[in-house]
Amino acid sequence: MTHTSPGPDPAAAAEWDERYAGPGRIWSGEPNGALVAEVEGLAPTTVLDVGCGEGADAVWLAARGWRVSALDVSRVALERAAGHARGAGVEVEWHHAGLLDTDLPPAGFGLVSAQYPALRRPAPGDVAAERALLAAVAVGGTLLVVHHADVDTEHARTAGFDPADYVVPDDVARLLDDDWVVEVHEKRPRRVASGAGSHHTTDAVLRARRLR
Ligand SMILES: C[S@@+](CC[C@H](N)C(=O)[O-])C[C@H]1O[C@@H](n2cnc3c(N)ncnc32)[C@H](O)[C@@H]1O
């Protein structure tokens, strides 16, 4: 991937580095179930993993022959992800960047995957992140966006974060025009045995293919 990056937004990087600061990984270490279900049947080409975290998806994709670029705002997470890839004997291009802080190659990826990516809107109503996801998908390629569908909004606001500030699959779906075919747009159960987020039991899944 050729892109330049001034680096991620320092506040976002610091917030996520702090979340990853403990000694062990925070997620399960397994690829996300929705990714496995939606991608297993696709022929591997190039993929961009947006908000790759500790890299379990990127490693799984690379092991299946995908040429993987993965980006995240957290350097701590990326170091852990790189260690996971080394242990698995696979190559991944890691990028310390936020989705909107980097120049992605237009239509550059056969698959763009964003799994619970925590993409905060720059401002209310700003759809730059959604547009960046769409613009990165090659003609003929696939966009896969997955998020939790069972977030308790009131509880989240009490804890200091507003889910409305973050991009979810429905937000991306609203921007799809005739250049796209929606292949999956649904809520479905999810089961994760361990790690932060394992209390979430419902996914929102959007898979769309770019026609032109
Ligand atoms: C809930 S975690 C999900 C990680 C991974 N996709 C997974 O499923 O295990 C959200 C990730 O998004 C990253 N992130 C937050 N803001 C981002 C941004 N603007 N661009 C890219 N990644 C971002 C965080 O650092 C974090 O690793």
The ligand as a MOL file (V3000), in Angstrom:
LIG
                    3D

  0  0  0     0  0            999 V3000
M  V30 BEGIN CTAB
M  V30 COUNTS 27 29 0 0 0
M  V30 BEGIN ATOM
M  V30 1 C -13.2810 -2.2900 19.4180 0
M  V30 2 S -11.6490 -2.3010 18.7980 0 CHG=1
M  V30 3 C -11.7720 -3.5370 17.5150 0
M  V30 4 C -10.4420 -4.1210 17.1250 0
M  V30 5 C -10.5010 -5.2380 16.0920 0
M  V30 6 N -11.0970 -4.8370 14.8520 0
M  V30 7 C -11.2220 -6.4300 16.6620 0
M  V30 8 O -12.3270 -6.7280 16.1980 0
M  V30 9 O -10.6720 -7.0560 17.5770 0 CHG=-1
M  V30 10 C -11.6130 -0.7720 17.8980 0
M  V30 11 C -10.2520 -0.4460 17.2980 0
M  V30 12 O -10.3860 0.7220 16.4800 0
M  V30 13 C -9.2020 1.4780 16.6230 0
M  V30 14 N -9.5040 2.8510 16.1910 0
M  V30 15 C -10.0850 3.8420 16.8970 0
M  V30 16 N -10.2380 4.9310 16.1300 0
M  V30 17 C -9.7360 4.6200 14.9000 0
M  V30 18 C -9.5910 5.3250 13.6730 0
M  V30 19 N -10.0040 6.5870 13.5520 0
M  V30 20 N -9.0350 4.7070 12.6270 0
M  V30 21 C -8.6020 3.4310 12.7440 0
M  V30 22 N -8.6920 2.6990 13.8820 0
M  V30 23 C -9.2660 3.2850 14.9410 0
M  V30 24 C -8.8320 1.3160 18.0840 0
M  V30 25 O -7.4940 1.5930 18.3600 0
M  V30 26 C -9.1860 -0.1450 18.3110 0
M  V30 27 O -8.0830 -0.9880 18.1150 0
M  V30 END ATOM
M  V30 BEGIN BOND
M  V30 1 1 1 2
M  V30 2 1 2 3
M  V30 3 1 2 10
M  V30 4 1 3 4
M  V30 5 1 4 5
M  V30 6 1 5 6
M  V30 7 1 5 7
M  V30 8 2 7 8
M  V30 9 1 7 9
M  V30 10 1 10 11
M  V30 11 1 11 12
M  V30 12 1 11 26
M  V30 13 1 12 13
M  V30 14 1 13 14
M  V30 15 1 13 24
M  V30 16 1 14 15
M  V30 17 1 14 23
M  V30 18 2 15 16
M  V30 19 1 16 17
M  V30 20 1 17 18
M  V30 21 2 17 23
M  V30 22 1 18 19
M  V30 23 2 18 20
M  V30 24 1 20 21
M  V30 25 2 21 22
M  V30 26 1 22 23
M  V30 27 1 24 25
M  V30 28 1 24 26
M  V30 29 1 26 27
M  V30 END BOND
M  V30 END CTAB
M  END
